[in-house]
Amino acid sequence: MPYRKPLFRLAPLALAAHLLMAGPAAAQSAPGTQGPLVPAPNPALADQIDQRAKAIEDKLIAWRRDIHEHPELGNQENRTAKLVADHLRALGMEVKTGVAGTGVVAVLKGGKPGPVVALRADMDALPVKEQVDLPFASKAKGTYLGKEVDVMHACGHDTHTAILMATAEVLAGMKDQLPGSVKFIFQPAEESPADFEPDGKKIWGAKMMVQEGVLENPKVDAIFGLHVSSAYPAGKLSWRSGPAMAAADQFWIDVTGKQTHGARPWSGIDPIVVSSQIILGLQTIPSRQINSMLEPAVITVGAIHGGNRMNIVPDNVAMTGTIRTYDEGMKKDIHQRIARTADMIAQSAGAKADVRVVELYNATVNNPALTEQMGPTLRRVAGEGNYGLQPKSTASEDFSFYQEKVPGMFFYLGVTPKGTDVEKAAPNHSPRFYVDESGLINGVRALSNLTVDYMAQAQKGS
């Protein structure tokens, strides 16, 4: 179907949409989230991780504050990348910069042969003006879609970067005892590039890193990542097996009618009325046309533009929105249903609807076997009563592109001050998003222990 450029450009602030709207973990069983606390496969290394993590906690927080005060938009993370690369080189690692634009990748070779574990952190910030009163609050500016904007780490990627920097230092201090290698992936543009224009061809972030071979040489056996969330108290860990975060696609629908005087609508074809019917018709797709017992889905029209005067029926209306799904087959089916619904409703009025869909992020799916295997590690790290099942999130994450190539596990780390009602905490992407730094050390402990335990289990199984 021909595509005519929309009448506007939508700033994709929520492509990754890390609003992480899921509430506190539900009390239900799921692979890896239930079961007794079991000892570490190598208790001596687990104790060493705790000691090393505690020893550099002040550095962890200092890195986080420095990065928070100097945020950079997607594919502009030059200062952050240099900070990371300099730190990794100082630890004696092989470091590669300029990956997928501004990404940094380093390899830590253990003292013994074994699997390759990858750990990932994203580095980019958002075009948001900070409204949190902190001595290190961001006052940074950047260029986004050709305009000067305020910039803030409103999604917590500053904490992800600092946590992985600290994890690298912890594991580097133990490298002679590691039966395997660790690949540290510091990724740019998870939220999308600062010059993002969805054309279906341009790729960025994790997808570009995979394309440039980040999971090869050495080949990665498993990958782990985390995301901080205001939906949980500081230090709490939450995860789920299988589909955990939704795929995110963007769609455009251009409706063409026939312009006429608003007092004589019968003389033309009103694309505004047709568009309103299409919007309502789209809502019957998730509510009436798909099997919601398989997986849920969301279709949202986020913007609609048409007309410029109260008494003129315009020629055109342009709308755009997002699709959130968890199942690949269902996603493709919904794309077809959107096109058919818009086209048939438009035809019924003598109008025309041009539909375009661009796939942005695939569903984040935690490998069930890996999640079952490593769940005991996260339970032990978190401690009794400090972990739980993560409800499915309709937010999206490009960590999914790594998981499509190698077994991967992605989990949440709470950052809301304990005693605060998480339902009232400012969510990720809010200008008032606030991080309780006391919980960050659990991120370091989690990534470090996942690495060591995975290696130990692989060694026993070999």
C-alpha positions as CSV (number, residue, x, y, z in Angstrom):
1,M,0.0,0.0,0.0
2,P,1.5,3.4,-0.9
3,Y,2.7,5.5,2.0
4,R,2.4,9.3,2.0
5,K,4.6,11.1,4.5
6,P,2.5,12.0,7.6
7,L,1.6,15.7,8.2
8,F,3.7,15.7,11.4
9,R,6.6,14.1,13.2
10,L,6.1,12.4,16.5
11,A,8.9,12.7,19.0
12,P,9.3,9.1,20.1
13,L,10.0,9.7,23.8
14,A,8.6,6.4,24.8
15,L,10.0,4.1,22.1
16,A,11.5,2.0,24.8
17,A,8.8,3.2,27.1
18,H,10.5,2.4,30.4
19,L,7.6,3.5,32.4
20,L,7.7,0.1,34.0
21,M,4.1,0.3,35.0
22,A,3.9,-3.1,36.6
23,G,3.2,-2.9,40.3
24,P,4.8,-4.9,43.1
25,A,5.4,-8.6,42.3
26,A,2.3,-10.8,42.5
27,A,2.3,-13.7,45.0
28,Q,2.2,-16.5,42.5
29,S,4.5,-19.3,41.5
30,A,6.7,-19.0,38.4
31,P,10.0,-20.6,37.3
32,G,12.9,-19.2,39.2
33,T,11.0,-16.9,41.6
34,Q,9.8,-19.6,44.0
35,G,11.7,-22.0,46.2
36,P,14.1,-22.2,49.2
37,L,17.2,-20.1,49.5
38,V,20.1,-22.4,48.5
39,P,23.8,-21.9,49.1
40,A,26.0,-20.5,46.4
41,P,27.8,-23.1,44.1
42,N,31.0,-21.5,45.3
43,P,30.5,-19.9,48.7
44,A,34.0,-18.5,48.9
45,L,33.5,-16.5,45.6
46,A,30.0,-15.3,46.7
47,D,31.5,-14.0,50.0
48,Q,34.3,-12.3,48.0
49,I,31.8,-10.6,45.8
50,D,30.0,-9.2,48.8
51,Q,33.2,-7.9,50.3
52,R,34.4,-6.3,47.0
53,A,31.0,-4.8,46.2
54,K,30.8,-3.2,49.6
55,A,34.3,-1.9,49.3
56,I,33.5,0.1,46.1
57,E,30.0,1.2,46.9
58,D,31.1,4.8,47.4
59,K,32.8,4.7,43.9
60,L,29.6,3.2,42.5
61,I,27.5,6.1,43.8
62,A,30.1,8.6,42.7
63,W,30.1,7.3,39.2
64,R,26.3,7.3,39.1
65,R,26.1,10.9,40.3
66,D,28.7,12.0,37.8
67,I,26.9,10.4,34.9
68,H,23.6,11.7,36.2
69,E,24.9,15.2,36.2
70,H,26.2,14.9,32.6
71,P,23.5,13.0,30.7
72,E,23.8,12.4,26.9
73,L,21.2,11.5,24.4
74,G,21.2,8.3,22.2
75,N,24.3,8.0,20.0
76,Q,25.8,11.1,21.7
77,E,27.2,9.4,24.8
78,N,30.7,10.4,24.1
79,R,31.6,11.6,27.6
80,T,30.0,8.6,29.2
81,A,31.7,6.2,26.8
82,K,35.1,7.7,27.6
83,L,34.5,7.4,31.3
84,V,33.6,3.8,30.8
85,A,36.4,2.9,28.5
86,D,39.1,4.6,30.6
87,H,37.8,2.6,33.7
88,L,37.8,-0.7,31.8
89,R,41.3,-0.1,30.4
90,A,42.6,0.7,33.9
91,L,41.3,-2.7,35.0
92,G,43.5,-4.3,32.3
93,M,40.8,-5.4,29.9
94,E,40.7,-5.5,26.1
95,V,38.4,-2.6,25.2
96,K,36.7,-1.7,21.9
97,T,35.1,1.7,21.4
98,G,32.8,3.1,18.7
99,V,30.6,0.0,18.6
100,A,27.2,0.8,17.1
101,G,28.2,4.5,17.3
102,T,29.3,5.2,20.8
103,G,29.2,1.8,22.4
104,V,32.0,0.2,24.5
105,V,32.7,-3.5,24.7
106,A,35.4,-5.1,26.9
107,V,36.4,-8.7,27.6
108,L,37.7,-10.0,30.9
109,K,39.5,-13.3,30.5
110,G,39.3,-15.5,33.5
111,G,42.1,-17.6,34.8
112,K,40.5,-20.9,33.8
113,P,38.7,-22.0,30.6
114,G,34.9,-21.8,30.6
115,P,31.8,-20.2,29.1
116,V,31.5,-16.5,28.0
117,V,29.0,-14.5,30.0
118,A,27.9,-11.1,28.7
119,L,26.6,-8.3,30.9
120,R,24.9,-5.3,29.4
121,A,24.1,-1.8,30.5
122,D,22.6,1.1,28.4
123,M,24.1,4.6,28.6
124,D,21.7,7.0,27.0
125,A,19.4,9.7,28.6
126,L,16.1,11.3,27.6
127,P,15.0,14.7,26.5
128,V,13.4,15.5,29.8
129,K,13.9,18.5,32.1
130,E,14.8,17.3,35.6
131,Q,12.6,18.4,38.5
132,V,14.3,16.7,41.4
133,D,16.2,18.9,43.8
134,L,19.6,17.2,44.0
135,P,23.1,18.7,44.2
136,F,24.0,16.7,41.1
137,A,20.7,17.3,39.2
138,S,21.1,17.6,35.5
139,K,21.3,21.0,33.8
140,A,22.4,19.6,30.5
141,K,21.1,20.5,27.1
142,G,21.1,18.5,23.9
143,T,19.8,18.4,20.4
144,Y,16.8,16.2,19.8
145,L,15.1,15.9,16.4
146,G,16.9,19.2,15.5
147,K,15.8,21.1,18.5
148,E,17.6,22.1,21.7
149,V,16.2,20.2,24.7
150,D,16.9,19.6,28.4
151,V,18.4,16.2,29.0
152,M,18.0,13.9,32.1
153,H,18.6,10.3,33.1
154,A,14.9,9.9,33.7
155,C,15.0,6.2,33.1
156,G,17.9,5.2,35.3
157,H,20.5,4.4,32.6
158,D,23.0,6.3,34.7
159,T,22.6,3.7,37.4
160,H,22.9,0.8,34.9
161,T,26.2,2.2,33.6
162,A,27.6,2.7,37.1
163,I,26.4,-0.7,38.3
164,L,28.2,-2.4,35.4
165,M,31.3,-0.4,35.9
166,A,31.4,-1.5,39.5
167,T,30.6,-5.1,38.5
168,A,33.6,-5.0,36.1
169,E,35.9,-3.9,39.0
170,V,34.5,-6.6,41.3
171,L,35.0,-9.4,38.7
172,A,38.4,-8.0,37.5
173,G,39.7,-8.4,41.0
174,M,38.7,-12.1,40.9
175,K,39.7,-12.9,37.3
176,D,42.2,-15.6,38.2
177,Q,39.5,-17.5,39.9
178,L,36.9,-17.2,37.1
179,P,36.3,-20.4,35.0
180,G,35.4,-18.4,31.9
181,S,35.3,-15.0,30.4
182,V,33.1,-12.0,30.8
183,K,32.0,-9.6,28.1
184,F,30.9,-6.2,29.3
185,I,28.5,-4.4,26.9
186,F,27.9,-0.7,27.4
187,Q,25.2,0.1,24.8
188,P,24.2,3.4,23.3
189,A,20.8,4.5,22.1
190,E,18.4,2.1,23.9
191,E,15.8,4.9,23.9
192,S,16.5,5.6,20.2
193,P,19.0,8.0,18.6
194,A,18.6,11.7,19.1
195,D,17.9,12.1,15.4
196,F,15.5,9.2,15.2
197,E,13.2,9.1,12.1
198,P,11.3,5.8,11.8
199,D,11.8,4.7,8.2
200,G,11.9,1.0,8.9
201,K,15.5,0.8,7.7
202,K,17.6,2.6,10.3
203,I,18.7,0.5,13.3
204,W,20.3,1.5,16.5
205,G,21.2,0.3,20.0
206,A,21.1,-3.4,20.8
207,K,20.1,-4.3,17.3
208,M,23.0,-2.5,15.7
209,M,25.4,-4.0,18.3
210,V,24.3,-7.5,17.5
211,Q,24.7,-6.7,13.8
212,E,28.2,-5.5,14.4
213,G,29.1,-8.8,16.1
214,V,29.0,-7.9,19.8
215,L,27.9,-11.5,20.7
216,E,30.8,-13.0,18.8
217,N,34.6,-13.2,19.2
218,P,34.4,-14.6,21.8
219,K,31.0,-16.2,21.3
220,V,28.6,-15.4,24.1
221,D,26.9,-18.3,25.9
222,A,24.5,-16.4,28.1
223,I,23.6,-12.7,28.6
224,F,22.2,-10.9,31.7
225,G,20.9,-7.4,32.1
226,L,18.9,-5.3,34.6
227,H,16.7,-2.3,34.8
228,V,16.0,-0.1,37.7
229,S,12.3,0.6,38.5
230,S,10.3,2.8,40.8
231,A,7.7,0.1,41.1
232,Y,9.8,-1.7,43.8
233,P,11.5,-0.8,47.0
234,A,15.2,-0.1,46.9
235,G,17.3,-3.3,46.4
236,K,14.3,-5.6,45.7
237,L,14.8,-7.9,42.7
238,S,12.0,-9.0,40.4
239,W,11.8,-11.2,37.3
240,R,9.7,-13.6,35.3
241,S,10.2,-16.4,32.9
242,G,9.1,-16.2,29.2
243,P,7.6,-13.0,27.8
244,A,8.4,-10.2,30.3
245,M,8.2,-7.0,28.3
246,A,6.2,-6.2,25.2
247,A,7.2,-5.7,21.7
248,A,6.7,-2.1,20.5
249,D,5.7,-1.1,17.0
250,Q,4.7,2.3,15.7
251,F,1.9,2.8,13.1
252,W,0.7,5.7,11.0
253,I,-2.6,6.0,9.3
254,D,-3.2,8.8,6.8
255,V,-6.9,9.3,6.0
256,T,-7.7,11.2,2.8
257,G,-11.2,12.6,2.3
258,K,-12.5,15.6,0.3
259,Q,-12.4,19.2,1.6
260,T,-15.6,21.2,1.8
261,H,-17.4,23.8,3.9
262,G,-18.1,22.7,7.4
263,A,-21.7,23.8,6.9
264,R,-22.1,21.5,3.9
265,P,-20.4,18.2,5.0
266,W,-22.4,16.3,2.4
267,S,-20.5,18.1,-0.3
268,G,-17.2,16.4,0.7
269,I,-15.9,13.4,2.6
270,D,-15.0,14.1,6.2
271,P,-11.7,12.5,7.2
272,I,-12.1,13.5,10.8
273,V,-15.3,11.5,11.3
274,V,-13.7,8.6,9.4
275,S,-10.6,8.8,11.6
276,S,-12.7,8.7,14.7
277,Q,-14.5,5.6,13.4
278,I,-11.1,4.0,12.7
279,I,-9.8,4.8,16.2
280,L,-12.8,3.0,17.7
281,G,-12.5,0.2,15.2
282,L,-8.9,-0.4,16.2
283,Q,-10.0,-1.0,19.8
284,T,-12.1,-4.0,18.8
285,I,-8.9,-5.8,17.6
286,P,-7.6,-6.5,21.1
287,S,-11.0,-6.6,22.7
288,R,-12.9,-8.8,20.2
289,Q,-10.6,-10.2,17.5
290,I,-7.6,-11.8,19.1
291,N,-7.4,-14.6,21.6
292,S,-6.7,-12.6,24.8
293,M,-6.3,-16.0,26.6
294,L,-3.0,-16.5,24.7
295,E,-1.4,-13.1,25.4
296,P,-2.7,-9.5,26.0
297,A,-2.2,-6.7,23.5
298,V,-2.5,-3.0,23.4
299,I,-3.3,-0.6,20.5
300,T,-3.1,3.1,21.3
301,V,-3.5,6.1,19.0
302,G,-1.3,8.7,20.7
303,A,-1.6,11.6,18.3
304,I,-4.1,12.8,15.6
305,H,-3.8,15.9,13.5
306,G,-6.3,17.3,10.9
307,G,-7.8,20.5,9.9
308,N,-7.1,24.1,10.8
309,R,-10.4,26.0,11.0
310,M,-13.7,25.3,12.7
311,N,-15.8,25.5,9.6
312,I,-13.7,23.7,7.1
313,V,-13.8,19.9,6.6
314,P,-10.1,19.1,5.7
315,D,-8.7,16.9,3.0
316,N,-6.5,14.9,5.3
317,V,-6.1,13.5,8.8
318,A,-2.9,11.9,10.1
319,M,-2.7,9.7,13.2
320,T,0.0,7.7,14.8
321,G,0.2,5.2,17.7
322,T,1.8,2.2,19.3
323,I,1.2,-1.5,19.3
324,R,2.3,-3.7,22.3
325,T,2.3,-7.4,22.0
326,Y,4.1,-10.5,23.5
327,D,3.6,-13.1,20.8
328,E,5.2,-12.8,17.4
329,G,2.4,-14.5,15.5
330,M,-0.2,-12.3,17.2
331,K,1.9,-9.2,16.4
332,K,1.9,-10.0,12.7
333,D,-1.9,-10.8,12.8
334,I,-2.6,-7.4,14.5
335,H,-0.6,-5.6,11.8
336,Q,-2.8,-7.1,9.2
337,R,-6.0,-6.3,11.1
338,I,-5.0,-2.7,11.6
339,A,-4.5,-2.3,7.9
340,R,-7.8,-4.0,7.0
341,T,-9.8,-2.2,9.7
342,A,-8.6,1.3,8.6
343,D,-9.0,0.5,4.9
344,M,-12.5,-0.9,5.1
345,I,-13.8,1.8,7.3
346,A,-12.4,4.5,5.1
347,Q,-13.8,2.8,2.0
348,S,-17.3,2.7,3.6
349,A,-17.3,6.5,3.6
350,G,-15.6,6.9,0.2
351,A,-12.3,7.9,1.8
352,K,-8.9,6.3,1.6
353,A,-6.6,5.1,4.4
354,D,-2.9,4.6,4.0
355,V,-1.4,2.5,6.8
356,R,2.2,2.0,7.6
357,V,3.7,-0.1,10.5
358,V,7.3,-0.1,11.6
359,E,8.6,-2.7,14.0
360,L,10.8,-1.1,16.7
361,Y,11.4,-3.5,19.6
362,N,10.7,-7.2,19.8
363,A,9.3,-8.7,23.0
364,T,11.8,-9.2,25.8
365,V,11.6,-13.0,26.5
366,N,13.5,-14.5,29.4
367,N,14.8,-17.9,28.4
368,P,12.8,-20.3,30.6
369,A,15.7,-22.8,31.2
370,L,18.1,-20.0,32.0
371,T,15.6,-18.3,34.3
372,E,15.0,-21.6,36.2
373,Q,18.7,-22.2,36.4
374,M,19.6,-18.7,37.7
375,G,16.6,-17.9,39.8
376,P,18.2,-19.4,42.9
377,T,21.1,-17.0,42.5
378,L,18.8,-13.9,42.5
379,R,16.8,-15.3,45.4
380,R,20.0,-15.7,47.4
381,V,21.3,-12.3,46.5
382,A,18.1,-10.5,47.3
383,G,17.3,-12.4,50.5
384,E,14.1,-13.6,52.0
385,G,11.2,-11.3,51.3
386,N,13.2,-9.1,49.0
387,Y,12.4,-10.7,45.6
388,G,9.3,-11.7,43.6
389,L,7.6,-12.3,40.4
390,Q,7.6,-9.4,37.9
391,P,4.2,-8.9,36.3
392,K,4.3,-8.6,32.5
393,S,5.1,-5.1,31.5
394,T,3.7,-3.3,28.4
395,A,7.0,-1.3,28.4
396,S,9.6,-2.4,25.9
397,E,13.4,-3.0,26.0
398,D,15.8,-3.7,23.2
399,F,17.6,-6.2,25.3
400,S,15.3,-8.5,23.4
401,F,17.6,-8.4,20.4
402,Y,20.4,-10.1,22.4
403,Q,17.9,-12.7,23.7
404,E,17.0,-13.7,20.1
405,K,20.6,-14.8,19.5
406,V,21.7,-16.3,22.9
407,P,19.9,-17.3,26.1
408,G,19.3,-14.2,28.1
409,M,17.7,-13.1,31.4
410,F,16.5,-9.6,32.2
411,F,15.4,-8.5,35.7
412,Y,14.3,-5.4,37.7
413,L,16.0,-3.7,40.6
414,G,13.9,-1.5,42.8
415,V,15.1,2.1,43.6
416,T,12.2,3.6,45.5
417,P,13.0,4.5,49.1
418,K,11.8,1.9,51.5
419,G,8.7,2.9,53.3
420,T,7.5,4.9,50.3
421,D,4.3,3.9,48.6
422,V,5.6,2.6,45.2
423,E,2.2,3.4,43.7
424,K,2.8,7.1,44.4
425,A,6.5,7.1,43.3
426,A,7.4,9.0,40.2
427,P,7.7,6.4,37.4
428,N,10.6,6.0,35.0
429,H,10.6,8.7,32.3
430,S,9.1,11.2,34.8
431,P,11.0,14.5,35.4
432,R,10.6,13.6,39.1
433,F,12.1,10.1,38.8
434,Y,14.2,9.5,41.9
435,V,16.7,6.8,42.7
436,D,17.5,5.6,46.2
437,E,21.1,4.8,45.8
438,S,21.2,2.3,48.7
439,G,19.7,-0.3,46.5
440,L,22.3,-0.1,43.7
441,I,24.8,-2.4,45.4
442,N,22.3,-5.3,45.0
443,G,22.6,-4.7,41.2
444,V,26.3,-5.2,41.4
445,R,25.9,-8.3,43.6
446,A,23.3,-9.7,41.3
447,L,25.3,-9.4,38.1
448,S,28.5,-10.6,39.7
449,N,26.8,-13.6,41.3
450,L,24.9,-14.5,38.1
451,T,28.3,-14.5,36.3
452,V,30.1,-16.6,38.8
453,D,27.3,-19.1,39.4
454,Y,26.7,-19.6,35.7
455,M,30.3,-20.4,35.2
456,A,30.5,-22.7,38.2
457,Q,27.4,-24.6,37.0
458,A,28.8,-24.9,33.5
459,Q,32.1,-26.2,35.0
460,K,30.2,-28.9,37.0
461,G,28.2,-29.9,33.9
462,S,31.2,-30.3,31.6
